[in-house]
Amino acid sequence: MKKHTELLGILYIAFNAFHILVAIIVFVILTGIGFFAADLNFHTHPEFENFPAATVLTTIAIFILSIITLTSIPGIIGGI
């Protein structure tokens, strides 16, 4: 029974660490798309230079990262 409990703890830690890793990947992708869109938009359409693509997507990425991290931390603590 002890081995099963240890395995379940390891699985909880791995599963929630994977969630945090996916959140970091989503953060990097959304932030990169935002900066790429802002740079592309600035060079092709100078009249839209104040379009906050990078700011909006970075804010959304931070929100997603924080929500997933805050919901994964209790699982990691429970696995430990």
Buried (B, 14 or more C-beta within 10 A) or exposed (E): EEEEEEEEBEEBBEEBBEBBEBBBEBBEEBBBBBBEBBEEBBEEEEEEEEBEBBEBBBBBBEEBBEEBBEEBEEBBEEBE
